[in-house]
Amino acid sequence: MMDASTMVLLGTLTVAMFNVGVIWLTQVVVYPAWALVGEAEWSAFHDAHKRRLPETAFIPHGLAVLGALLLAILPPAHAPSWAAWIALAIEVVMLTATVTYWAPLQMRLNQRRDDRLLRLLLATHWIRVGLVTAFGALLCWMTTLTIGR
């Protein structure tokens, strides 16, 4: 039978891999396609995008933060405890940067189509892609150490 820390690790890994897939699809497909949306369609398009954020972004990222916190409290037996703290730090940095930078940028884009802001989003969002990917990779490594024993 699996212990609680291993179950938390596997649950957090699952949500992390979901987030990795979503963030890469968003960066490589969704955000670049926004440039194809005309001014007249922009508001309706962006509203439709926002309506899908709870199930595709807010809930999964919230679960990742919760999982990272639980891993710091209940680190897996065969993974170094510092790895759990790094995972939590990645999530805190990403959440802070999202709330203070990317969410306000998205809100500005919600008000009107702006090619300069869209280019800024595409250029800076790679940082978020890197954080989400690093979190997923770290959890993969921790899982390998934990399950591999």
HELIX and SHEET records of a PDB file:
HELIX    1   1 ALA A    4  LEU A   25  1                                  22    
HELIX    2   2 THR A   26  VAL A   30  3                                   5    
HELIX    3   3 TYR A   31  ALA A   33  1                                   3    
HELIX    4   4 TRP A   34  LEU A   36  5                                   3    
HELIX    5   5 GLU A   39  ARG A   51  1                                  13    
HELIX    6   6 LEU A   53  LEU A   53  1                                   1    
HELIX    7   7 PRO A   54  PHE A   58  3                                   5    
HELIX    8   8 ILE A   59  ILE A   73  1                                  15    
HELIX    9   9 SER A   81  ALA A   97  1                                  17    
HELIX   10  10 THR A   98  TRP A  102  3                                   5    
HELIX   11  11 ALA A  103  GLN A  111  1                                   9    
HELIX   12  12 ASP A  115  ILE A  147  1                                  33    
END                                                                             
